[in-house]
Amino acid sequence: MNSSTPVPAFPVTRPLELADKVILDSIFAQLQPIVSEMTFAGLFLFRHAHDYRLTLVGDVLVVLGKGYAGDAYFLPPLSGDVAAALDILFGSGLILYGADQQFVNRYLTATGLQVLEDRDAFDYLYLRSELAELPGNRFHKKKNRVNYFTSRHDYEVDIFRPMHLDGALRLLAEWQRVRGNDDSRSAVLEASATAEGLQLAALLGLEGVTVLVGGAVAAFALGERLNRETSVCHFEKADPFMEGISQLMDQQFSSRLFTDCTYVNREQDLGEPGLRAAKLSYHPVELVRKFRAWRIL
């Protein structure tokens, strides 16, 4: 991997590069983040969707981005004198996105700041063991869905490898075709990020699981380690016509990958009612609260 281009001083920025993985991996290993955006792979794969760019505010490395509606923001500063960097960034009129409760308590208690919860961005945190085992009555419906699929299909579960790439991309294309009426910018960009994640999985340190039916990839999920105790699932896709395969895939991701982790972060629901209901149905142990903040004085 080539060395990265020097990061310019704010307000000048430059695009996020693959070569930034080394420094950002090192920073995240020290920070041990709990919000799903704070991994290199997560940032890199959505660099086009959110126009992620790097800048230095004093000695502080900062990621700038944009929401799907084009609203500019910055993520919590990553190193150095964070308080000084916040003063400059807020002073420039930028909005902070993705601050967790600990960051709020440490840096955002001063007067003159508006700090608001961003419910649509809350991450869903689950016990990995519960997703892997589906124990008790709370998960009875999920287990029934899994049993429905496994009793009706000749299937195989395998760790994602390069040999599965073409099949996974075909499944993604079919998934997009079936959802043809959803041509929103967020859906198109998410599909593009998924495709690149499949293609660059090994280089980015992503791990995955596949469900094959009749030798063809019928479901896949990709994720990585978020912190010492938590994995994060970035992408999951399944054949929409196979009942129970999504539940099997979710179960297998948690039972086969990152088994030393206590938790699985399954990211946010973006305010979509169906996605919110689906994520809540798996009984999260916590919603990881995220906040936006900006200067009002």
Order of alpha helices (4+ residues) and beta strands (2+ residues): beta-alpha-alpha-beta-beta-beta-alpha-beta-alpha-beta-beta-alpha-alpha-beta-alpha-alpha-alpha-beta-beta-beta-alpha-beta-alpha-beta-beta
